Amino acid sequence: MMSHILNINDIAVSAKPVELVCFGLGSCIGLFVTDRIKKVSGGVHIPLPGGTTGIDMKGADELLEQMLQKVQSKGGNLNRLRAKVTGGSSILSHENAIGEQNALSVVQLLQARKIYIAATDLGGNVSRSVRFNSVTQELIISTSTHEFYKI
């Protein structure tokens, strides 16, 4: 199985088995979607809630839309997508709740698109590294406090 590391702003979509990886999600969001019938999966590393202009980091609205276009171009049906979402921590006391804003923004965008949210692991005050397996659709999470679990 191929593995693809998603850095900030990165999107990966595949119709072949793939492991999608995000390291060190603090306030950022790792979003993973799958069309289980067509076997198309995608992931995105989202740094900001949305409405960004003139900076290098993109918002959830723009990145989600780009990922959904790529899912469709690989044959995925947006009406059958299942999502798993993680991240959105408050790591730093001075970060103005950006993690909470990111989590809320992504969940609202998914709900507006009527994308089923199969599982979430959002908030808290620890960073996460995650691995999404497109075959099993398991999202394996390890935290900075050495916890390890699947959703």
LOTORRO-334974 format. One record per residue: x, y, z of N, C-alpha, C, O, CB in turn; residue in three letters; residue number from 1. Coordinates in pm, 1 decimal. Glycine has a CB too. Layout:
(r (X Y Z) (X Y Z) (X Y Z) (X Y Z) (X Y Z) 'Ala' NUM)
...
//
This chain:
(r (84.3 -118.2 0.0) (0.0 0.0 0.0) (88.6 124.1 0.0) (187.0 132.2 73.5) (-95.8 0.0 122.0) 'Met' 1)
(r (52.0 219.5 -83.0) (122.7 347.4 -86.6) (93.2 426.4 40.2) (-10.9 408.0 103.3) (82.7 429.1 -211.8) 'Met' 2)
(r (185.0 513.5 76.5) (165.8 603.0 189.0) (189.4 744.9 139.7) (281.0 770.0 61.5) (261.0 567.2 307.8) 'Ser' 3)
(r (106.2 837.4 185.8) (120.6 977.7 144.6) (114.6 1064.8 269.6) (16.8 1059.9 344.2) (9.0 1019.3 41.5) 'His' 4)
(r (218.2 1143.8 292.2) (221.3 1236.5 404.9) (159.4 1368.4 362.1) (197.8 1427.5 261.2) (366.3 1257.8 456.3) 'Ile' 5)
(r (62.5 1413.0 441.2) (-6.1 1539.2 414.8) (53.7 1648.2 503.1) (35.3 1647.7 624.8) (-159.1 1525.8 439.8) 'Leu' 6)
(r (124.4 1740.3 441.6) (173.5 1858.0 512.6) (62.5 1963.1 511.9) (-43.3 1940.4 453.2) (305.4 1913.7 447.0) 'Asn' 7)
(r (84.9 2075.3 575.0) (-16.0 2181.7 578.9) (-56.7 2219.2 437.4) (28.8 2237.0 350.6) (37.3 2306.0 654.6) 'Ile' 8)
(r (-187.0 2231.3 413.6) (-250.3 2264.5 284.8) (-251.1 2148.7 185.9) (-306.2 2163.2 76.7) (-179.7 2381.9 222.3) 'Asn' 9)
(r (-192.3 2034.7 219.6) (-184.5 1923.1 125.1) (-317.4 1848.3 115.8) (-391.1 1833.1 213.2) (-73.1 1826.5 166.3) 'Asp' 10)
(r (-343.9 1802.3 -6.7) (-460.3 1720.2 -37.7) (-410.0 1598.7 -113.9) (-325.0 1610.8 -202.1) (-568.1 1800.0 -120.6) 'Ile' 11)
(r (-462.5 1481.8 -79.7) (-431.7 1361.3 -156.3) (-560.5 1284.2 -176.3) (-639.2 1268.7 -82.9) (-324.2 1273.5 -84.8) 'Ala' 12)
(r (-582.5 1235.5 -298.5) (-700.3 1156.0 -331.9) (-654.2 1038.2 -415.0) (-571.9 1053.3 -505.3) (-807.7 1240.5 -408.1) 'Val' 13)
(r (-707.7 919.7 -384.5) (-665.6 800.5 -456.4) (-781.5 702.0 -471.4) (-865.9 688.9 -382.8) (-548.3 733.8 -384.6) 'Ser' 14)
(r (-783.3 633.3 -585.3) (-877.2 524.5 -607.4) (-809.0 390.4 -582.7) (-868.5 284.8 -604.0) (-934.5 530.5 -750.0) 'Ala' 15)
(r (-684.6 395.3 -537.8) (-608.8 275.2 -503.3) (-586.6 274.5 -352.9) (-596.3 379.2 -288.9) (-472.7 269.3 -580.2) 'Lys' 16)
(r (-556.8 158.4 -295.2) (-528.7 155.2 -151.0) (-416.3 251.3 -114.2) (-311.9 255.0 -179.2) (-492.1 13.0 -107.0) 'Pro' 17)
(r (-439.6 328.6 -9.1) (-343.0 429.7 32.4) (-353.6 450.8 182.9) (-460.4 436.3 242.4) (-365.9 563.1 -43.6) 'Val' 18)
(r (-240.6 485.2 242.3) (-239.1 530.5 380.9) (-209.4 679.9 377.0) (-107.5 722.1 322.3) (-132.6 451.4 468.3) 'Glu' 19)
(r (-298.1 759.2 434.8) (-282.2 904.6 439.4) (-240.3 942.7 580.3) (-302.9 900.9 677.7) (-414.3 978.5 397.7) 'Leu' 20)
(r (-133.6 1022.6 591.2) (-71.2 1050.2 720.2) (-61.1 1200.2 744.7) (-21.7 1276.4 656.4) (67.6 985.9 727.4) 'Val' 21)
(r (-97.1 1241.4 866.1) (-73.1 1378.8 911.8) (5.8 1370.0 1042.4) (-35.9 1302.2 1136.3) (-209.0 1458.9 931.5) 'Cys' 22)
(r (118.2 1438.0 1047.7) (198.4 1441.7 1169.6) (173.9 1572.6 1243.9) (161.2 1678.5 1182.6) (348.5 1425.3 1137.0) 'Phe' 23)
(r (167.5 1564.0 1375.5) (165.3 1682.5 1460.9) (47.3 1775.1 1441.7) (64.2 1897.0 1437.5) (287.3 1758.6 1439.7) 'Gly' 24)
(r (-73.8 1718.3 1429.6) (-191.9 1804.1 1422.4) (-214.3 1867.8 1559.8) (-245.2 1799.3 1657.4) (-318.3 1722.9 1376.7) 'Leu' 25)
(r (-198.5 1996.9 1565.1) (-232.0 2071.0 1686.2) (-367.6 2134.9 1662.6) (-471.0 2069.3 1674.4) (-122.4 2178.7 1721.8) 'Gly' 26)
(r (-366.8 2263.5 1629.2) (-492.6 2331.2 1597.1) (-541.5 2295.6 1457.1) (-657.8 2319.0 1424.4) (-475.6 2482.4 1609.3) 'Ser' 27)
(r (-453.9 2239.3 1374.4) (-493.6 2197.4 1239.4) (-590.9 2080.1 1244.8) (-602.8 2010.9 1346.0) (-369.9 2159.2 1156.5) 'Cys' 28)
(r (-660.0 2059.9 1133.3) (-756.7 1950.9 1119.4) (-707.1 1852.6 1014.2) (-660.3 1892.3 907.5) (-897.4 2005.4 1081.6) 'Ile' 29)
(r (-717.9 1725.4 1045.2) (-699.6 1619.4 947.0) (-837.0 1567.9 910.2) (-909.8 1518.0 996.0) (-608.2 1504.5 1001.5) 'Gly' 30)
(r (-873.2 1579.6 783.3) (-1004.7 1537.0 734.6) (-983.9 1427.6 631.0) (-904.5 1442.9 538.1) (-1085.3 1657.2 674.0) 'Leu' 31)
(r (-1055.8 1317.2 647.8) (-1043.1 1202.4 558.8) (-1182.0 1159.2 514.5) (-1273.1 1148.5 596.7) (-967.8 1085.2 628.3) 'Phe' 32)
(r (-1198.9 1134.1 384.0) (-1328.9 1093.6 329.8) (-1311.8 969.4 243.2) (-1205.1 944.4 187.0) (-1393.3 1208.8 247.8) 'Val' 33)
(r (-1419.9 892.4 234.1) (-1418.5 771.9 151.1) (-1554.6 749.6 87.4) (-1658.3 763.4 152.3) (-1378.1 649.3 234.2) 'Thr' 34)
(r (-1552.6 714.9 -40.9) (-1667.7 658.2 -110.3) (-1641.5 507.9 -109.9) (-1559.5 458.7 -187.4) (-1686.3 717.7 -259.3) 'Asp' 35)
(r (-1711.1 435.2 -22.8) (-1680.9 293.1 -3.2) (-1719.3 207.2 -122.9) (-1665.5 97.5 -138.3) (-1752.0 242.3 119.4) 'Arg' 36)
(r (-1809.0 252.6 -206.8) (-1848.7 173.7 -323.8) (-1744.9 186.5 -434.5) (-1701.8 86.1 -491.2) (-1987.1 218.2 -375.1) 'Ile' 37)
(r (-1704.6 309.1 -465.4) (-1604.5 332.6 -569.8) (-1461.5 318.1 -519.3) (-1367.2 318.5 -598.4) (-1623.2 470.2 -628.4) 'Lys' 38)
(r (-1445.2 305.4 -387.4) (-1312.3 288.4 -326.0) (-1221.3 408.8 -350.5) (-1100.9 394.1 -371.4) (-1245.3 162.0 -380.1) 'Lys' 39)
(r (-1280.5 526.7 -347.6) (-1204.7 651.2 -362.0) (-1194.3 715.5 -224.0) (-1294.6 735.6 -155.6) (-1272.9 749.1 -465.6) 'Val' 40)
(r (-1071.3 747.4 -184.6) (-1048.3 810.4 -54.2) (-965.3 936.1 -71.5) (-887.0 948.7 -165.6) (-978.2 712.8 42.7) 'Ser' 41)
(r (-984.0 1028.6 21.2) (-906.6 1151.0 17.8) (-877.8 1200.9 157.1) (-946.2 1166.2 253.3) (-978.7 1257.0 -61.3) 'Gly' 42)
(r (-774.8 1283.1 165.9) (-739.1 1345.1 293.0) (-686.2 1484.1 269.3) (-635.5 1515.9 161.8) (-635.9 1261.2 368.1) 'Gly' 43)
(r (-698.9 1566.7 371.7) (-651.4 1704.5 363.5) (-606.2 1749.4 502.3) (-665.9 1712.6 603.5) (-762.5 1799.0 307.6) 'Val' 44)
(r (-500.3 1829.3 505.1) (-444.6 1886.9 628.3) (-482.7 2035.2 628.4) (-425.5 2114.7 553.8) (-285.8 1866.8 637.3) 'His' 45)
(r (-578.6 2071.0 711.6) (-639.6 2204.6 710.3) (-583.9 2290.2 824.0) (-598.0 2253.7 940.8) (-793.4 2194.1 721.9) 'Ile' 46)
(r (-520.5 2404.3 791.7) (-462.2 2487.8 896.7) (-553.8 2595.8 953.9) (-536.4 2636.8 1068.7) (-341.3 2552.3 844.1) 'Pro' 47)
(r (-651.0 2642.3 875.4) (-731.3 2757.6 917.1) (-879.8 2735.7 888.5) (-915.3 2658.5 799.4) (-682.7 2884.3 846.2) 'Leu' 48)
(r (-966.5 2803.4 963.8) (-1111.0 2783.5 945.8) (-1164.2 2825.3 809.2) (-1249.1 2755.4 754.0) (-1184.4 2859.1 1050.7) 'Pro' 49)
(r (-1118.4 2934.6 753.6) (-1169.9 2976.4 623.0) (-1159.1 3125.1 603.6) (-1119.1 3199.4 693.2) (-1313.5 2933.9 606.5) 'Gly' 50)
(r (-1196.2 3167.2 482.8) (-1197.2 3309.0 450.9) (-1059.5 3372.2 446.2) (-1045.8 3491.9 471.5) (-1280.0 3381.0 549.4) 'Gly' 51)
(r (-957.4 3294.3 414.5) (-821.8 3349.4 411.9) (-792.8 3410.8 275.2) (-835.5 3358.8 172.1) (-717.5 3240.0 445.0) 'Thr' 52)
(r (-721.3 3519.6 276.1) (-677.9 3580.8 150.0) (-538.3 3636.8 167.5) (-505.4 3693.7 271.6) (-776.1 3692.2 104.4) 'Thr' 53)
(r (-457.0 3620.3 65.5) (-325.7 3682.6 63.7) (-221.2 3619.7 153.2) (-116.7 3680.0 177.7) (-339.6 3821.6 100.4) 'Gly' 54)
(r (-247.3 3498.2 203.2) (-145.1 3430.1 283.1) (-125.4 3289.7 226.7) (-206.3 3240.5 148.0) (-185.4 3424.5 434.9) 'Ile' 55)
(r (-17.2 3227.5 268.2) (15.8 3095.3 214.8) (-74.1 2984.1 266.1) (-93.8 2884.5 196.5) (157.3 3062.2 247.3) 'Asp' 56)
(r (-129.0 2998.6 385.8) (-215.1 2894.0 439.9) (-358.5 2913.9 391.8) (-409.5 3025.8 388.9) (-209.6 2893.1 594.0) 'Met' 57)
(r (-422.3 2803.3 354.0) (-558.0 2808.3 301.1) (-659.0 2774.9 409.0) (-624.9 2717.7 512.5) (-573.3 2712.8 183.4) 'Lys' 58)
(r (-782.8 2810.9 383.6) (-889.6 2784.4 477.9) (-963.1 2655.4 447.1) (-949.8 2598.5 338.8) (-986.2 2898.6 479.3) 'Gly' 59)
(r (-1041.1 2610.5 544.7) (-1115.5 2485.3 533.8) (-1208.9 2485.3 413.8) (-1221.0 2383.6 345.4) (-1194.7 2460.2 660.5) 'Ala' 60)
(r (-1274.9 2596.8 387.2) (-1369.3 2603.8 276.4) (-1301.8 2575.0 143.1) (-1350.7 2494.1 64.3) (-1435.5 2740.2 272.4) 'Asp' 61)
(r (-1191.0 2640.5 118.3) (-1118.3 2623.8 -7.6) (-1059.3 2482.6 -20.0) (-1071.1 2419.4 -125.0) (-1006.5 2728.5 -18.3) 'Glu' 62)
(r (-996.6 2434.0 86.2) (-933.8 2302.0 81.4) (-1036.2 2190.6 68.3) (-1013.5 2094.8 -5.6) (-849.6 2279.6 205.2) 'Leu' 63)
(r (-1148.6 2201.1 138.6) (-1253.1 2099.4 126.7) (-1306.1 2095.0 -15.6) (-1323.6 1987.1 -72.3) (-1367.9 2126.9 225.6) 'Leu' 64)
(r (-1331.8 2210.9 -73.4) (-1383.8 2215.9 -209.9) (-1285.5 2153.6 -309.2) (-1325.8 2078.3 -397.9) (-1414.0 2360.7 -249.8) 'Glu' 65)
(r (-1157.5 2184.7 -294.3) (-1056.6 2126.9 -382.6) (-1050.8 1974.9 -368.2) (-1040.3 1903.3 -467.8) (-919.3 2187.7 -353.0) 'Gln' 66)
(r (-1057.5 1925.9 -244.6) (-1053.5 1781.4 -224.3) (-1176.1 1714.3 -285.6) (-1163.6 1609.7 -349.2) (-1044.5 1748.8 -74.9) 'Met' 67)
(r (-1293.4 1772.5 -267.4) (-1415.7 1712.9 -322.0) (-1411.8 1708.7 -474.8) (-1459.7 1612.8 -535.3) (-1538.9 1791.3 -274.7) 'Leu' 68)
(r (-1355.7 1811.0 -536.7) (-1339.8 1809.7 -682.9) (-1249.7 1695.3 -726.3) (-1277.3 1629.0 -826.3) (-1282.4 1943.5 -732.5) 'Gln' 69)
(r (-1142.8 1671.9 -652.6) (-1050.6 1562.4 -685.0) (-1116.7 1426.6 -662.7) (-1094.1 1333.6 -740.1) (-922.7 1573.2 -600.2) 'Lys' 70)
(r (-1197.2 1414.4 -559.0) (-1270.8 1289.6 -533.9) (-1363.5 1260.5 -651.9) (-1368.9 1147.5 -700.3) (-1352.6 1298.7 -400.9) 'Val' 71)
(r (-1435.5 1361.3 -697.5) (-1525.0 1344.0 -812.4) (-1446.9 1308.4 -938.2) (-1490.9 1224.0 -1016.2) (-1606.8 1471.4 -836.0) 'Gln' 72)
(r (-1332.4 1371.0 -958.8) (-1254.0 1343.4 -1079.7) (-1200.0 1199.9 -1082.1) (-1167.3 1147.4 -1188.6) (-1137.8 1442.3 -1090.2) 'Ser' 73)
(r (-1190.9 1137.3 -965.2) (-1146.3 997.2 -956.7) (-1264.7 900.5 -957.8) (-1246.1 779.9 -942.1) (-1062.7 975.4 -829.5) 'Lys' 74)
(r (-1386.5 952.6 -976.3) (-1504.5 868.2 -984.7) (-1585.8 858.4 -857.2) (-1685.8 786.7 -853.4) (-1464.4 733.8 -1025.0) 'Gly' 75)
(r (-1545.4 928.6 -753.2) (-1618.5 925.4 -626.5) (-1749.7 1000.6 -634.8) (-1762.0 1098.8 -708.0) (-1533.7 983.4 -515.6) 'Gly' 76)
(r (-1847.2 953.7 -559.4) (-1979.2 1015.8 -552.8) (-1988.9 1091.0 -420.8) (-1980.1 1030.0 -314.2) (-2093.6 909.2 -566.1) 'Asn' 77)
(r (-2006.8 1221.0 -426.5) (-2010.6 1303.4 -306.1) (-2127.6 1269.3 -215.1) (-2121.6 1296.3 -95.1) (-2017.1 1448.6 -343.8) 'Leu' 78)
(r (-2233.9 1210.8 -269.3) (-2349.5 1173.6 -188.7) (-2326.0 1048.0 -105.5) (-2406.6 1015.1 -18.6) (-2469.0 1153.3 -277.6) 'Asn' 79)
(r (-2216.4 978.0 -131.7) (-2187.0 855.2 -57.5) (-2068.1 869.8 36.7) (-2026.0 771.4 97.5) (-2160.8 742.3 -153.8) 'Arg' 80)
(r (-2014.2 987.8 49.9) (-1892.7 1004.7 128.8) (-1918.9 988.6 278.3) (-2022.8 1028.7 331.0) (-1831.7 1140.8 101.5) 'Leu' 81)
(r (-1820.4 928.4 344.0) (-1814.9 918.9 489.6) (-1687.7 990.8 531.5) (-1582.9 974.7 468.9) (-1817.2 768.0 540.4) 'Arg' 82)
(r (-1697.2 1069.8 637.2) (-1582.0 1149.5 681.6) (-1537.9 1109.9 821.9) (-1618.5 1070.2 906.1) (-1615.8 1298.9 678.0) 'Ala' 83)
(r (-1408.0 1121.8 843.9) (-1350.3 1112.6 977.5) (-1265.5 1238.1 995.4) (-1190.0 1277.3 906.4) (-1264.7 979.6 997.0) 'Lys' 84)
(r (-1279.7 1300.6 1112.9) (-1218.2 1431.1 1136.9) (-1144.1 1428.5 1270.3) (-1196.5 1379.4 1370.3) (-1325.2 1544.0 1135.8) 'Val' 85)
(r (-1022.9 1481.2 1270.9) (-945.8 1487.9 1395.2) (-862.3 1615.0 1400.0) (-838.8 1679.4 1297.8) (-855.3 1364.8 1409.4) 'Thr' 86)
(r (-818.2 1649.6 1518.9) (-736.0 1769.0 1539.3) (-811.9 1876.1 1614.9) (-899.6 1846.1 1695.9) (-688.2 1824.2 1405.8) 'Gly' 87)
(r (-778.1 1999.6 1588.4) (-848.0 2112.0 1649.9) (-816.5 2132.4 1796.9) (-902.0 2177.0 1873.5) (-993.7 2093.6 1634.3) 'Gly' 88)
(r (-694.9 2100.0 1836.5) (-655.4 2116.9 1976.4) (-622.0 2261.9 2008.4) (-598.3 2343.5 1919.4) (-536.1 2028.4 2008.6) 'Ser' 89)
(r (-620.9 2291.0 2136.4) (-572.7 2419.7 2186.6) (-439.8 2392.2 2254.8) (-435.0 2364.5 2374.7) (-676.3 2487.9 2285.6) 'Ser' 90)
(r (-333.5 2399.9 2178.7) (-200.6 2368.0 2229.0) (-140.5 2485.2 2305.2) (-78.6 2467.3 2410.1) (-109.0 2328.0 2114.3) 'Ile' 91)
(r (-159.3 2604.4 2251.9) (-100.4 2723.8 2311.6) (-209.8 2809.2 2373.8) (-317.7 2824.1 2316.3) (-21.4 2804.9 2206.4) 'Leu' 92)
(r (-182.7 2864.4 2489.4) (-283.7 2943.6 2559.5) (-316.3 3073.7 2486.9) (-422.4 3131.8 2509.8) (-236.9 2974.2 2700.1) 'Ser' 93)
(r (-227.8 3119.9 2400.6) (-247.6 3249.5 2334.7) (-298.1 3236.2 2190.6) (-293.2 3333.7 2115.6) (-117.6 3327.6 2335.4) 'His' 94)
(r (-346.1 3119.7 2150.5) (-379.2 3101.2 2009.1) (-523.0 3138.7 1971.5) (-566.6 3107.0 1860.8) (-355.2 2959.1 1971.8) 'Glu' 95)
(r (-596.5 3204.0 2058.7) (-729.5 3256.0 2027.4) (-827.6 3148.4 1982.2) (-910.0 3172.8 1894.0) (-718.7 3360.9 1921.1) 'Asn' 96)
(r (-819.6 3030.8 2041.1) (-913.5 2921.3 2013.9) (-918.8 2882.7 1866.6) (-1024.5 2843.7 1817.0) (-1051.8 2959.7 2060.3) 'Ala' 97)
(r (-807.2 2892.9 1796.4) (-805.4 2860.0 1653.1) (-842.1 2713.9 1630.8) (-909.9 2681.8 1533.1) (-666.7 2889.3 1592.3) 'Ile' 98)
(r (-798.6 2624.4 1719.9) (-833.0 2482.8 1705.9) (-982.5 2460.9 1711.7) (-1037.9 2386.7 1630.6) (-765.2 2400.9 1813.7) 'Gly' 99)
(r (-1048.1 2524.8 1806.8) (-1193.6 2513.9 1820.8) (-1263.4 2572.3 1697.6) (-1361.0 2515.4 1648.9) (-1241.5 2586.3 1949.4) 'Glu' 100)
(r (-1214.1 2684.5 1648.0) (-1271.3 2745.5 1528.0) (-1253.3 2654.6 1407.0) (-1344.5 2640.6 1325.5) (-1207.1 2882.3 1501.4) 'Gln' 101)
(r (-1135.7 2592.6 1395.0) (-1110.7 2499.3 1284.9) (-1208.3 2382.3 1289.2) (-1269.7 2347.7 1188.3) (-966.3 2447.7 1290.2) 'Asn' 102)
(r (-1222.2 2321.7 1407.4) (-1311.2 2205.7 1422.8) (-1455.2 2243.3 1386.8) (-1521.2 2171.9 1311.4) (-1304.7 2150.9 1567.9) 'Ala' 103)
(r (-1503.2 2354.0 1440.2) (-1639.5 2398.0 1413.2) (-1660.1 2426.0 1264.8) (-1761.9 2387.0 1207.5) (-1672.1 2522.5 1495.2) 'Leu' 104)
(r (-1564.2 2493.2 1202.8) (-1573.7 2525.9 1060.9) (-1583.7 2400.2 975.1) (-1669.8 2391.7 887.5) (-1453.4 2608.8 1017.9) 'Ser' 105)
(r (-1496.4 2302.5 999.8) (-1495.9 2180.5 918.9) (-1625.8 2102.2 938.0) (-1684.4 2055.4 840.3) (-1374.9 2092.3 955.2) 'Val' 106)
(r (-1670.7 2087.8 1060.5) (-1795.7 2014.7 1085.8) (-1912.4 2084.7 1016.7) (-1996.5 2018.5 955.9) (-1822.8 2002.9 1238.4) 'Val' 107)
(r (-1918.8 2216.6 1025.0) (-2027.2 2290.8 959.6) (-2022.0 2276.4 808.0) (-2125.9 2261.1 743.7) (-2020.6 2438.6 997.7) 'Gln' 108)
(r (-1902.2 2281.0 750.5) (-1888.4 2264.7 605.6) (-1933.2 2125.0 561.9) (-2000.8 2110.9 459.9) (-1742.4 2289.6 562.5) 'Leu' 109)
(r (-1896.6 2023.2 637.1) (-1939.1 1886.5 604.0) (-2090.7 1873.3 614.5) (-2154.5 1813.3 527.9) (-1870.3 1784.1 697.0) 'Leu' 110)
(r (-2147.6 1929.0 719.9) (-2292.8 1923.8 737.0) (-2364.3 1997.7 624.7) (-2466.4 1950.4 574.8) (-2332.6 1982.9 872.1) 'Gln' 111)
(r (-2312.3 2112.2 584.8) (-2373.5 2189.2 475.9) (-2370.3 2111.3 344.9) (-2461.7 2123.4 263.3) (-2301.7 2323.8 458.6) 'Ala' 112)
(r (-2265.6 2031.3 324.4) (-2253.6 1948.4 203.0) (-2323.7 1813.3 218.9) (-2321.5 1730.7 127.6) (-2105.6 1926.0 168.8) 'Arg' 113)
(r (-2385.9 1791.2 335.2) (-2456.6 1665.8 366.4) (-2363.3 1544.3 356.7) (-2402.1 1437.6 309.2) (-2576.4 1647.2 271.1) 'Lys' 114)
(r (-2239.9 1563.6 403.0) (-2142.4 1455.2 408.3) (-2151.0 1392.6 546.9) (-2137.4 1460.8 648.4) (-1996.9 1506.5 377.3) 'Ile' 115)
(r (-2173.8 1261.9 549.1) (-2190.3 1189.4 674.5) (-2058.7 1189.6 753.4) (-1953.8 1153.3 700.4) (-2237.4 1044.5 647.5) 'Tyr' 116)
(r (-2065.5 1230.3 878.6) (-1948.4 1230.6 965.3) (-1952.2 1101.0 1046.2) (-2030.9 1087.2 1139.8) (-1945.6 1357.9 1059.3) 'Ile' 117)
(r (-1865.6 1005.8 1008.7) (-1863.2 874.7 1071.4) (-1796.4 877.5 1208.5) (-1835.7 802.1 1297.5) (-1792.2 776.1 981.8) 'Ala' 118)
(r (-1696.4 963.2 1226.6) (-1625.8 969.9 1354.7) (-1548.0 1100.2 1364.9) (-1501.7 1155.9 1265.3) (-1531.0 849.4 1371.5) 'Ala' 119)
(r (-1535.2 1147.3 1489.9) (-1453.4 1265.2 1516.5) (-1367.6 1241.2 1640.2) (-1402.8 1162.8 1728.3) (-1541.9 1390.8 1535.1) 'Thr' 120)
(r (-1256.3 1309.2 1644.3) (-1170.2 1316.1 1761.7) (-1114.1 1457.8 1760.7) (-1006.1 1483.3 1707.5) (-1054.6 1204.6 1760.1) 'Asp' 121)
(r (-1189.1 1548.4 1820.0) (-1160.3 1691.1 1808.2) (-1137.3 1754.6 1944.2) (-1188.2 1707.6 2046.0) (-1273.8 1762.3 1736.5) 'Leu' 122)
(r (-1059.4 1862.8 1944.0) (-1040.0 1942.1 2064.4) (-930.8 1888.3 2154.6) (-840.1 1817.6 2110.6) (-1167.5 1949.7 2140.5) 'Gly' 123)
(r (-941.4 1922.9 2280.3) (-841.2 1883.9 2378.0) (-721.7 1976.5 2375.2) (-726.4 2085.7 2318.5) (-796.9 1742.0 2353.8) 'Gly' 124)
(r (-614.2 1930.7 2437.8) (-494.0 2014.6 2444.6) (-366.9 1935.4 2413.5) (-258.5 1968.2 2461.7) (-482.4 2078.2 2582.9) 'Asn' 125)
(r (-382.1 1830.8 2332.0) (-266.2 1752.2 2288.4) (-260.9 1748.8 2136.3) (-363.6 1758.3 2069.1) (-271.9 1608.1 2345.7) 'Val' 126)
(r (-140.5 1735.1 2083.3) (-128.7 1720.2 1938.5) (-144.9 1572.7 1902.6) (-125.7 1484.1 1985.9) (8.1 1775.3 1887.2) 'Ser' 127)
(r (-180.4 1549.2 1777.3) (-205.4 1414.9 1728.9) (-129.2 1391.1 1599.7) (-113.2 1481.6 1517.8) (-355.3 1391.7 1708.1) 'Arg' 128)
(r (-82.6 1268.9 1582.8) (-35.8 1221.4 1453.5) (-130.3 1111.1 1413.3) (-166.4 1026.8 1495.4) (113.8 1171.8 1458.2) 'Ser' 129)
(r (-171.3 1110.7 1286.7) (-277.9 1018.7 1245.6) (-243.7 948.3 1115.7) (-171.9 1000.8 1030.5) (-409.7 1093.5 1230.5) 'Val' 130)
(r (-298.0 826.4 1103.1) (-281.7 745.9 982.1) (-419.4 693.3 943.4) (-485.3 624.8 1021.7) (-179.2 627.9 1003.8) 'Arg' 131)
(r (-462.1 726.3 821.4) (-590.1 678.3 769.9) (-563.8 570.0 666.7) (-493.0 592.8 568.6) (-673.3 794.6 708.3) 'Phe' 132)
(r (-620.8 452.2 688.8) (-607.1 339.0 597.7) (-731.6 335.5 509.4) (-842.3 315.3 559.4) (-588.4 203.4 676.1) 'Asn' 133)
(r (-714.3 354.9 378.8) (-830.5 362.8 288.9) (-900.4 228.2 271.8) (-1017.7 224.6 234.6) (-787.3 415.1 152.7) 'Ser' 134)
(r (-831.7 118.5 297.9) (-892.2 -14.1 283.6) (-982.6 -44.9 403.0) (-1098.7 -82.2 385.8) (-782.8 -122.5 269.9) 'Val' 135)
(r (-928.5 -29.0 524.2) (-1005.9 -58.9 645.3) (-1087.2 60.8 692.1) (-1181.2 45.4 770.2) (-913.2 -104.2 756.9) 'Thr' 136)
(r (-1052.0 178.8 645.4) (-1111.7 306.4 683.5) (-1092.2 338.6 831.0) (-1167.0 416.9 889.6) (-1258.8 305.9 651.1) 'Gln' 137)
(r (-989.7 276.3 890.3) (-955.3 307.2 1028.1) (-865.6 430.0 1031.2) (-775.6 445.7 948.8) (-886.2 187.1 1096.2) 'Glu' 138)
(r (-892.2 515.5 1127.3) (-807.1 630.4 1153.6) (-734.2 600.8 1283.5) (-794.7 599.1 1390.7) (-889.8 764.9 1161.9) 'Leu' 139)
(r (-605.0 577.6 1273.5) (-523.3 543.6 1389.0) (-459.1 671.6 1440.2) (-394.0 744.1 1365.0) (-415.4 436.1 1353.4) 'Ile' 140)
(r (-478.0 698.3 1568.1) (-434.9 824.1 1628.4) (-334.7 796.5 1738.8) (-356.7 710.5 1824.1) (-555.2 903.1 1683.3) 'Ile' 141)
(r (-224.7 870.0 1736.7) (-132.2 868.2 1850.2) (-114.4 1012.7 1895.5) (-100.9 1103.7 1813.6) (6.9 801.7 1812.0) 'Ser' 142)
(r (-114.8 1032.3 2027.1) (-109.1 1168.2 2080.2) (27.6 1198.8 2139.3) (110.2 1109.8 2159.8) (-217.2 1188.5 2185.8) 'Thr' 143)
(r (49.0 1325.5 2165.8) (175.2 1369.7 2225.5) (189.0 1320.8 2369.8) (297.3 1329.0 2427.8) (185.3 1522.6 2221.0) 'Ser' 144)
(r (79.9 1270.1 2428.1) (84.8 1213.0 2562.9) (92.6 1060.6 2556.5) (66.1 992.5 2655.6) (-38.4 1256.7 2644.9) 'Thr' 145)
(r (128.7 1007.5 2440.1) (153.7 865.1 2417.8) (28.5 777.7 2424.8) (37.6 658.3 2453.4) (252.9 816.2 2518.0) 'His' 146)
(r (-87.0 836.3 2399.1) (-209.1 757.4 2385.3) (-214.0 705.9 2241.0) (-157.7 766.4 2149.8) (-338.0 842.6 2421.2) 'Glu' 147)
(r (-282.1 593.9 2223.1) (-292.4 531.5 2092.3) (-431.2 470.5 2081.2) (-469.3 388.8 2165.0) (-180.7 424.0 2070.8) 'Phe' 148)
(r (-508.4 509.1 1978.3) (-643.6 455.0 1962.6) (-687.5 468.3 1817.9) (-621.3 533.6 1737.3) (-743.4 527.1 2056.3) 'Tyr' 149)
(r (-801.3 404.9 1785.5) (-857.0 405.1 1649.9) (-999.5 457.7 1654.8) (-1073.3 436.3 1751.0) (-853.1 262.7 1587.1) 'Lys' 150)
(r (-1035.3 527.0 1548.0) (-1175.6 565.8 1530.3) (-1216.7 529.1 1389.5) (-1331.2 552.1 1350.6) (-1197.6 718.5 1557.0) 'Ile' 151)
//
